[in-house]
């Protein structure tokens, strides 16, 4: 019960200070997984990948953009609060698509491209640092509302 109350208060506090630009979910695609301590050689290579319960929101907080996501423990995480640097990369000429980079220094980099016209988002990235248990490069697509 305490966890539910805390999550509700967190949602209200985020919504009170943040403007949601777009919300997206459930990306699916492919990853190239490297062999390592958690991936035997025979399981490395190209694999279908996805985050079935994954939810992402691009928000603006105090004039700065941030990416909020729900992690494997179903907790709301801010990319900035998690140590990421969030940078707007560009906007298409017709203003229907834009990209955002999230860099977790010495650990991972992700690029989000939001297609407003078609209600889609593309996420690609590389997880390579010592904090990352499974090293991989990935590209996935999900739906937005």
Secondary structure, DSSP 8 states (H G I E B T S, - for coil): -HHHHHHHHHHHHHHHHEEEEEEEEEEEEEEEE--BTTB-GGG-EEEEEE-TT-EEEEEEETTEEEEEEE-TTS-EEETTTTT-EEEEEEE-TTSSEEEEEEEETTTEEEEEEEETTTTEEEEEEEE-STT-SS-EEEEEEEEE-
